[in-house]
Amino acid sequence: MASNVPTIKVYWLNESRADRILFLLEELELPYTIEKFERQPDKLAPTELKQIHPLGKSPVIKDGDRV
């Protein structure tokens, strides 16, 4: 039985390629949540995103327990 409870979480960073993942999830009609991050004035990823991905890369996708 399919559930509408999102298990996919997208870690989104402005000025990244993360929008492509959102387009894909929308086309596939998969439920998801977004956690948004804004770049610092020096255009680097914030430290909060670096806790998820050591290089601060985006997009990062978490599906259940898998990142």
C-alpha positions as CSV (number, residue, x, y, z in Angstrom):
1,M,0.0,0.0,0.0
2,A,1.5,3.4,-1.0
3,S,1.6,6.2,1.4
4,N,1.4,9.9,0.8
5,V,3.7,10.6,3.7
6,P,6.9,12.0,2.1
7,T,10.0,9.9,2.8
8,I,12.1,12.0,0.4
9,K,13.8,15.1,1.7
10,V,15.7,17.4,-0.6
11,Y,18.3,19.7,0.8
12,W,18.0,22.7,-1.5
13,L,20.7,25.4,-1.9
14,N,20.1,28.6,-3.8
15,E,22.0,29.0,-7.1
16,S,22.6,25.3,-7.4
17,R,21.2,22.5,-9.5
18,A,18.8,21.4,-6.8
19,D,15.8,22.7,-8.9
20,R,16.3,19.9,-11.4
21,I,15.6,17.4,-8.6
22,L,12.4,19.2,-7.7
23,F,11.3,19.2,-11.3
24,L,11.9,15.4,-11.5
25,L,10.0,14.7,-8.3
26,E,7.1,16.8,-9.5
27,E,7.0,14.9,-12.8
28,L,7.1,11.6,-11.0
29,E,4.4,12.8,-8.6
30,L,6.4,11.7,-5.6
31,P,5.8,13.4,-2.3
32,Y,8.8,15.2,-0.8
33,T,9.8,17.8,1.6
34,I,12.4,20.6,1.2
35,E,14.9,22.0,3.6
36,K,16.2,25.3,2.2
37,F,19.7,26.8,2.6
38,E,20.9,30.2,1.4
39,R,24.5,30.8,0.3
40,Q,26.7,33.0,2.4
41,P,27.8,36.4,1.0
42,D,31.0,34.8,-0.2
43,K,28.8,32.3,-2.2
44,L,29.8,29.3,-0.1
45,A,27.4,26.9,1.4
46,P,26.4,27.5,5.0
47,T,27.9,25.4,7.8
48,E,24.5,23.8,8.4
49,L,24.6,22.2,4.9
50,K,28.2,21.1,5.4
51,Q,27.0,19.0,8.3
52,I,24.9,17.1,5.8
53,H,27.4,17.0,3.0
54,P,31.1,17.7,4.0
55,L,31.7,19.8,0.8
56,G,28.4,21.7,1.1
57,K,27.2,20.4,-2.3
58,S,23.6,20.5,-3.3
59,P,21.3,18.9,-4.1
60,V,21.4,16.2,-1.4
61,I,18.6,13.8,-1.3
62,K,17.5,11.7,1.7
63,D,15.1,8.9,1.2
64,G,14.2,7.3,4.6
65,D,17.6,6.6,6.2
66,R,19.6,6.8,3.0
67,V,21.4,9.9,1.9
